[in-house]
Structures are given as C-alpha cells and as structure tokens.
Amino acid sequence: MVQFIPVRYAHTKYPDDVKPKIQETTANFFNFFEHKKSIQKTALPYLSLHTDPGYPGKKEMFLSSDVLDQFPVISKNVFDFGSRCVSKLWFNEKWSKEFSGFLVGLTEGIERQRIKVIEVHPPIDAYCDSLETFLKIYAAFEEEALKEFPSAIINIENRCNPDPKRKGGKFLLSRNNDIIKLSNLISRSDLKLKLVIDIPQLLSEHHGNNLLSEKQIKDVLLPIRDIRESISGTHIWGYNINKENGGQHGADFNTYFNNDPKLKDCFLQEIYKLFDDGKARYYVPEVSSTVAVQSIVNDLRSAGIQFVDPE
C-alpha cells in the first residue's frame, strides 16, 4: 500500500475530493519580511517550509535589504549562481545555527505545532567537501531547530546539476548512489534527518531531460527501494520534454512521457513499488498549473496510490 499526504503547492488545487491540510511556503533568505507576512496569512492548518529555493535576481538586490544585521553569517555568504542569487549552505556550524534562528524569526507568531515539514537543500562541493562533513555541520542546525519545532520532520532534497559547465560547484546529493550513501550515514548516527526524493530531478541527473526508456526509469529507482525507510516525502511533477527551455514544473505526465501510455504506466508502477510499505509520505506536486496537478494526482491514484490526511 502506498499513501501520500498531499501538500498544496503555491495556489494550485488538487481534485475536489483530495483536500490538503498542509501548505508549502517559501522560507528562503530573500524578501524576508514579505515571506514572513505571507506565512502568517496561510489559511491551511499546517505548513511545510521550503528553504533556500534561490532568488531570481543578483546578490546586490539582497545586500540592499534590511535583513543583514539580523543574520550576518548568512548575509555575508550569498553569491550569484547562474541567473539566481543563492546562499552558501552548510559550510560551517555558525551558519548552521544561524539558519535555525532565521527560521524561528521567519515563523514568529506561528504556533509551533503547525510546522510539519522543514525542507532543506544539500550543500555544493565547492564549500562542503563530503556528505560526512555535511552531517557534522548539519547536526547543530537539527539540535536547535527541533527544540523550536518539535512537531516537524526535517527533509533534505536531492538536487539535479543541470549544467556541468556552470561555475559554482555541484550538489553533493544528486544521484541514487548519493541518496543511498547519505541514508546509510544517517542510520549510523543519532540524527533524525530524513530524505525527500525529487523523482524528476533524480532521473534528470542520470539521463538528462530526454525521453526516458523503461529500463532507465527502473535502473534509477530500483536501488533506492532498500533505503525507503529513510524517505519521508517525495516531489513528483511533470516535464514538457518538447520545450527546449522551461519545460519543468509546468506540465503533467503525458508531456513528460511524450504521450506514450506504456511508458507512463511503467513510471507509475515504479513509483508504487518504491513506496509500497504502508508508510504515509508527504507529497508535493511542484507544478504551477492546477490542470497539471489534477492530471498528475489522478494518474497517481490510477496506479493505486492513496491520499491521506497528516497525523
């Protein structure tokens, strides 16, 4: 049995008979006061904090903000990464502790039990040399964050490296072997960190944004079944492979698999097999279209996946 806990993404809507109780909300380092007001206005009972998705502008815009004095370590360590401004992540314990304080400040006035998920991104190898180093630095964040948000699960998301020539380094958590390694490291520690698997990013890291074969889908997803106990959430969204640029996060499974029902069915079966243990996991559709969200959710349900309320 596969069970997903629906998380609302942006302002999109699930099918009428699926009623999410958790809202994903931006919790990055940019536009701090704007995001703080937005969080306070969230109508759904629970929140999932999506940290550090980056800012579509240059760092000069961030450096002119009023947030610098409150979070000096974070503020002094932002840089331009492609077309976005991002923060260095997990480069020392001071940053890690300040990151926790940032989330406390961002959610000021919010009842702590409303925070169900804190989702973090992995470090880049340019300033964190290994997953082992990451966990040592991360531990300070977890200790502080779980004191403030005892009801929350902290998830780390795998990230795709879209352009191998792009300057700035590569994410340490990208391929299925990275996911397996991190799961094993966590299991040998006292940390409570869990994984959120972004399925399309994982497939893209292995095979690019091309039309996948059944073998490619199976070869990527099969190895991580053995560590699914470490997985507490997933992102599954659609991609338009026929768009040269910007095909991600705006389409459903039909365009993802070029309207090949056999290929789409293989994908859905492999998703089911990956999560077939009766454990409820948080699910974020991560597409900007309600039509696409509803199409994706109905496809997942057609494969036997149930949508359930959070505990």
C-alpha positions as CSV (number, residue, x, y, z in Angstrom):
1,M,0.0,0.0,0.0
2,V,1.2,3.5,-0.9
3,Q,0.0,6.5,0.9
4,F,0.8,10.2,0.1
5,I,0.0,13.1,2.4
6,P,-0.9,15.9,0.0
7,V,0.9,19.2,0.3
8,R,-0.5,22.2,-1.5
9,Y,2.0,23.8,-3.9
10,A,1.6,27.6,-4.5
11,H,-2.0,28.4,-5.3
12,T,-2.8,25.2,-7.3
13,K,-5.7,22.9,-6.4
14,Y,-5.9,19.2,-6.1
15,P,-9.0,17.3,-7.4
16,D,-12.1,18.2,-5.3
17,D,-12.1,15.0,-3.3
18,V,-8.4,15.5,-2.2
19,K,-8.2,18.1,0.5
20,P,-4.7,19.1,1.5
21,K,-4.2,20.4,5.0
22,I,-0.6,21.4,4.5
23,Q,0.7,24.5,2.6
24,E,4.2,24.6,1.2
25,T,5.6,28.1,1.7
26,T,8.8,29.7,0.7
27,A,11.3,30.1,3.6
28,N,14.3,31.4,1.8
29,F,16.7,34.2,2.7
30,F,15.4,36.7,0.3
31,N,12.4,39.1,0.8
32,F,12.4,38.1,4.4
33,F,9.6,40.4,5.6
34,E,7.4,39.7,2.6
35,H,7.7,36.0,3.2
36,K,7.1,36.4,6.9
37,K,3.8,38.2,6.2
38,S,2.8,35.5,3.7
39,I,3.4,32.7,6.1
40,Q,1.2,34.4,8.7
41,K,-1.7,34.6,6.2
42,T,-1.6,30.9,5.4
43,A,-5.1,29.5,5.8
44,L,-4.4,25.8,5.9
45,P,-3.8,24.2,9.3
46,Y,-0.2,23.1,8.7
47,L,2.9,24.4,7.0
48,S,5.8,22.9,5.1
49,L,8.8,25.3,5.0
50,H,10.7,25.1,1.7
51,T,14.0,26.7,2.5
52,D,16.5,28.3,0.1
53,P,15.0,27.9,-3.4
54,G,17.1,30.8,-4.5
55,Y,16.2,34.3,-5.7
56,P,15.7,35.3,-9.3
57,G,18.0,38.3,-9.1
58,K,21.5,39.3,-8.4
59,K,23.1,39.5,-4.9
60,E,23.2,43.3,-5.0
61,M,19.4,43.2,-4.5
62,F,19.7,41.1,-1.5
63,L,22.6,43.0,0.0
64,S,20.5,46.2,0.0
65,S,17.8,44.6,2.2
66,D,17.1,45.2,5.9
67,V,17.9,41.6,6.9
68,L,21.7,41.8,7.1
69,D,22.1,42.8,10.7
70,Q,19.9,40.0,12.0
71,F,21.7,37.2,10.2
72,P,25.3,38.3,9.5
73,V,26.8,34.9,8.7
74,I,24.0,34.2,6.1
75,S,24.1,37.7,4.7
76,K,27.9,37.6,4.1
77,N,27.7,34.3,2.2
78,V,25.4,34.8,-0.8
79,F,26.6,34.6,-4.4
80,D,25.3,34.6,-7.9
81,F,24.7,31.1,-9.3
82,G,23.6,31.2,-12.9
83,S,20.6,33.5,-13.2
84,R,19.8,33.3,-9.5
85,C,21.2,34.6,-6.2
86,V,21.7,31.8,-3.7
87,S,23.2,31.3,-0.2
88,K,26.2,29.1,0.6
89,L,24.7,26.2,2.5
90,W,26.3,24.1,5.3
91,F,29.8,25.5,5.2
92,N,30.2,25.8,9.0
93,E,28.4,25.4,12.3
94,K,27.9,29.1,12.8
95,W,25.9,29.3,9.6
96,S,24.0,26.1,10.6
97,K,22.9,27.6,14.0
98,E,22.1,31.0,12.4
99,F,19.9,29.1,9.8
100,S,17.8,27.7,12.7
101,G,17.5,31.2,14.1
102,F,16.4,32.5,10.8
103,L,13.5,30.0,10.6
104,V,12.5,31.0,14.1
105,G,12.3,34.6,13.2
106,L,10.5,33.9,9.9
107,T,7.8,32.0,11.7
108,E,7.4,34.4,14.6
109,G,3.7,34.3,15.8
110,I,3.0,30.9,14.2
111,E,2.0,28.1,16.5
112,R,4.9,25.7,16.5
113,Q,2.8,22.6,16.1
114,R,1.7,23.9,12.7
115,I,5.1,23.4,11.2
116,K,5.0,19.8,9.9
117,V,8.0,19.8,7.5
118,I,11.2,21.7,7.1
119,E,12.8,21.0,3.7
120,V,16.4,21.8,3.2
121,H,18.7,21.7,0.2
122,P,22.1,19.9,0.0
123,P,25.5,21.7,0.0
124,I,27.6,22.3,-3.0
125,D,31.0,20.7,-3.2
126,A,32.8,24.0,-3.6
127,Y,32.4,24.7,0.1
128,C,31.5,21.4,1.7
129,D,33.7,18.5,0.6
130,S,31.6,15.5,1.5
131,L,28.4,14.2,2.9
132,E,30.2,13.2,6.1
133,T,31.3,16.8,6.6
134,F,27.8,18.0,5.8
135,L,26.3,15.9,8.6
136,K,28.7,17.2,11.2
137,I,27.8,20.8,10.3
138,Y,24.1,20.0,9.9
139,A,23.9,18.5,13.4
140,A,24.0,21.9,15.0
141,F,21.0,23.0,12.9
142,E,18.9,19.9,13.8
143,E,19.6,20.3,17.5
144,E,18.4,23.9,17.5
145,A,15.6,23.5,15.0
146,L,13.9,20.5,16.7
147,K,13.9,22.4,20.0
148,E,11.8,25.1,18.4
149,F,9.8,22.9,16.0
150,P,9.3,19.6,17.8
151,S,6.4,18.5,15.5
152,A,8.5,18.9,12.4
153,I,10.3,16.5,10.2
154,I,13.4,17.8,8.6
155,N,13.9,16.6,5.0
156,I,16.8,17.1,2.6
157,E,16.1,17.1,-1.1
158,N,18.2,15.7,-3.9
159,R,19.1,18.3,-6.5
160,C,19.9,18.0,-10.2
161,N,23.1,19.6,-11.6
162,P,21.6,20.8,-14.9
163,D,24.8,22.3,-16.5
164,P,28.1,20.5,-15.7
165,K,30.0,23.6,-17.0
166,R,28.2,26.1,-14.7
167,K,30.6,27.7,-12.3
168,G,30.0,27.4,-8.5
169,G,30.3,23.6,-7.9
170,K,27.9,20.7,-7.9
171,F,25.3,19.5,-5.4
172,L,26.5,16.6,-3.2
173,L,23.1,14.9,-3.2
174,S,22.2,14.3,-6.8
175,R,22.4,10.6,-7.9
176,N,20.9,7.5,-6.5
177,N,24.2,6.3,-5.0
178,D,24.4,9.7,-3.2
179,I,21.0,9.1,-1.7
180,I,21.9,5.6,-0.6
181,K,25.2,6.8,0.9
182,L,23.5,9.6,2.9
183,S,20.8,7.3,4.2
184,N,23.5,4.9,5.4
185,L,25.4,7.7,7.1
186,I,22.3,8.9,8.9
187,S,21.3,5.4,10.0
188,R,24.7,5.2,11.8
189,S,24.2,8.5,13.6
190,D,21.8,9.8,16.1
191,L,20.3,12.4,13.6
192,K,16.7,12.5,12.8
193,L,17.2,13.8,9.2
194,K,15.0,12.3,6.5
195,L,15.1,12.4,2.7
196,V,12.6,13.9,0.3
197,I,13.2,12.4,-3.2
198,D,12.5,14.6,-6.1
199,I,11.9,11.9,-8.7
200,P,12.2,14.0,-11.9
201,Q,15.4,15.7,-10.7
202,L,16.8,12.3,-9.9
203,L,16.0,11.0,-13.3
204,S,17.4,14.1,-15.0
205,E,20.6,13.9,-13.1
206,H,21.1,10.4,-14.5
207,H,19.7,10.8,-18.0
208,G,19.2,14.5,-18.8
209,N,15.9,15.9,-19.9
210,N,15.3,13.5,-22.6
211,L,12.5,11.0,-23.2
212,L,13.3,8.1,-20.8
213,S,13.1,4.4,-21.5
214,E,11.5,1.9,-19.2
215,K,15.0,0.5,-18.4
216,Q,16.3,3.9,-17.5
217,I,13.4,4.5,-15.1
218,K,13.8,1.1,-13.4
219,D,17.6,1.3,-13.2
220,V,17.5,4.7,-11.4
221,L,14.6,3.9,-9.0
222,L,15.2,0.3,-8.1
223,P,18.4,0.8,-6.0
224,I,16.7,3.2,-3.6
225,R,13.9,0.8,-2.6
226,D,16.3,-0.6,0.0
227,I,16.6,2.7,1.9
228,R,12.9,3.8,1.6
229,E,12.6,3.8,5.4
230,S,14.7,7.0,5.3
231,I,12.4,8.6,2.8
232,S,9.6,10.7,4.3
233,G,8.5,12.7,1.3
234,T,8.6,13.0,-2.5
235,H,8.2,15.5,-5.3
236,I,6.7,14.1,-8.4
237,W,5.9,16.6,-11.2
238,G,5.5,16.9,-14.9
239,Y,8.0,17.9,-17.6
240,N,7.4,19.0,-21.1
241,I,10.3,17.3,-23.0
242,N,9.3,19.1,-26.2
243,K,10.1,22.5,-24.9
244,E,13.7,23.5,-25.4
245,N,13.7,25.7,-22.3
246,G,11.5,25.9,-19.3
247,G,9.7,22.6,-19.7
248,Q,10.0,21.7,-16.0
249,H,7.4,22.3,-13.3
250,G,4.6,23.3,-15.7
251,A,3.3,20.1,-17.3
252,D,1.9,16.6,-16.5
253,F,3.0,13.0,-17.1
254,N,1.6,13.0,-20.6
255,T,4.1,15.5,-21.9
256,Y,6.8,14.0,-19.7
257,F,6.5,10.7,-21.5
258,N,5.6,12.1,-24.9
259,N,2.0,10.8,-24.7
260,D,3.3,7.2,-24.5
261,P,0.8,5.4,-22.2
262,K,3.1,2.3,-21.8
263,L,6.0,4.4,-20.7
264,K,3.8,6.5,-18.3
265,D,2.4,3.3,-16.8
266,C,5.9,1.9,-16.2
267,F,6.8,5.1,-14.4
268,L,3.7,4.9,-12.2
269,Q,4.4,1.3,-11.4
270,E,8.0,2.0,-10.4
271,I,6.8,4.9,-8.1
272,Y,4.3,2.5,-6.5
273,K,7.0,-0.2,-6.0
274,L,9.4,2.4,-4.5
275,F,6.9,3.5,-1.8
276,D,5.0,0.2,-1.2
277,D,5.4,-0.2,2.5
278,G,2.2,1.3,4.0
279,K,4.1,4.4,5.3
280,A,2.4,7.8,4.7
281,R,4.8,10.2,3.0
282,Y,4.5,13.9,2.2
283,Y,3.8,14.6,-1.4
284,V,4.4,17.9,-3.3
285,P,3.3,18.1,-6.9
286,E,5.6,21.1,-7.8
287,V,3.8,22.2,-10.9
288,S,2.4,25.7,-11.4
289,S,-0.8,24.6,-13.1
290,T,-4.0,23.3,-11.4
291,V,-4.9,21.4,-14.5
292,A,-1.5,19.7,-14.5
293,V,-1.7,19.0,-10.7
294,Q,-5.1,17.3,-11.1
295,S,-3.9,15.3,-14.0
296,I,-0.8,14.1,-12.1
297,V,-2.8,13.3,-8.9
298,N,-5.4,11.3,-10.9
299,D,-2.6,9.4,-12.6
300,L,-1.1,8.5,-9.3
301,R,-4.4,7.4,-7.9
302,S,-5.0,5.3,-11.0
303,A,-1.8,3.4,-10.0
304,G,-3.3,2.6,-6.6
305,I,-1.8,5.4,-4.6
306,Q,-4.0,6.7,-1.8
307,F,-4.1,10.3,-0.5
308,V,-4.5,10.6,3.3
309,D,-4.5,13.3,6.0
310,P,-1.5,14.0,8.1
311,E,-1.4,12.5,11.6
